[in-house]
């Protein structure tokens, strides 16, 4: 039996391991923290193909410079001398135009359209978890704020997505999201999307991997990868582990191992923050506030409402910044009612792996039998299962599916 080592126990790594088992591989997943210990745990959990779009867009030229001087802005870049960070920002902003947006959207769309079926395949295959149906409620204070968001939806539709989308009244919106305050005046309902609690789903996926004979080892750090033909990973303890295939799914930490393997695309930690609050009336549907870029999701296992936001370009291991939670609350509190904002729980920061061109890094490296599955930015949860499925196919059969061809790590 062939053996595969997957480095990283987030959604992408676990999905790759699960699908490699489908091809008969013996798998071991290694993670320095544990299941969903990186960007997966406190993610908003949106399975929203209609919102899985390029992050860099023409609107950044108006918003970005202003955000640099607003400590409460959803985009946060620390003002300091950091050549690598500013090199990434320069590349990211160079793609903030309609031509680049459309090129990236065209490459993402096939994966977007296949993403929900990939979750169903995992569940049908024995993963003891569920996905929750929408609709998603999208709210603005005033009509004049809606243009950018409507343009994004139209762009996704133009590239082939079917997104049920309609403007609704305040009364209709509050049937789905009773916590919305009267300050929210322009409202829309987006169908065809789902959501999960990422930590719940990842734990179920990990358990399925174990039940099928896989091993998940936490608390181990991989410091090096070598391969002439048979790859091996080196642990911080000095131990080497060999396998027939190695997959690096380490998120924002990917460059530390992959750069020496020929993967030159920059990966910057775009850190997101989240926390949960209690609501007077049960939260049953996701709410999106595009003006403040805040995503709110029911958390059924905890009986609370998760609030997530911020794109903070810092190092992946830098300290939690409590001020970012304060900024999210400041932007969000006026838009809701019936919430005690002094009662926050589950405060979290996770480092999402952002690439300058907005495309993941899924496929072969220059080194024989070593692959990457990462760089999904904000979309690692929704695109993790389809990426893992198609990477496992490439590893087992040598065939690169057209869906992941644009994600070539050596591009």
MOJOJO-V148850 format. One line per field, one symbol per residue. ss: DSSP state (H for helix, E for strand, C for the rest). phi: phi as a letter, one per 30 degrees, with the letter a starting at -180 (. if undefined). burial: 1 if it has 16 or more other C-alpha atoms within 10 Angstrom, else 0. Layout:
ss: ???
phi: ???
burial: ???
//
This chain:
ss: CCEEEEECCCHHHHHHHHHHHHCCCEEEEEECCCCCCCCCCCCCCEECHHHCCCCCCCCHHHHHHHHCCCCCCCEEECCCCCHHHHHHHHHHHHCCCHHHHHHHHHHHHHHHHHHHHHHHHHHHCCCCCCCEECCEEEEECCHHHCHHHHHHHHHHHHCCCCCCEEEECHHHHHHHCCCECCCCCEEEEECCCEECCHHHHHHHHHHHHHHCCCEEEECCCEEEEECCCCCEEEECCCCEEECCEEEECCHHHHHHHHHHHCCCCCEEEEEEEEEEECECCCCCCCEEECCCCEEEEEECCCCEEEEEEEEEECCCCCCCCHHHHHHHHHHHHHHECCECCCCCEEEEEEEEEEECCCCCEEEECCCCCEEEEECCHHHHHHHHHHHHHHHHHHHHHCCCCHHHHCCCCCC
phi: .dcbccckcdedddddddddddcjddbbccbdclehdcddecedidcbedcdbeddbddddddeeddeccdcddcbbddadaedddddedddddcdadddedddddddeededcdddddddddddjddabccdddcccbbdbedddeedddddddddddjdcbdaadbdedddddcbdddddddccbbcccicbabceddddddddddeddcjdccccibcdcabbacacdbcccddjdcbcadbbccbcidceedcdddcjdcedbcdcdccaacbccdcedcbdbbcddchcccbebedcibbccbaibcdbddcddecedddedddedceddbbibcddccbhdabbcddccdcicdbbkdcdceibbbbaididcdddcedddddddeddddciccdedcedcedcd
burial: 001111111111111111111100111111110111111111111111111111111101000100100001111110000000100100011011000111011111111111110110011000101111111111111000010000011111000010101000010010011111100111111111111111111111111111000111110011011110001111100000011111111111111011001110111111111111111001111111101111111110000111111111110100000001101110110011101000010011111111111111111110111111111111111111111111111111000100110111100
//
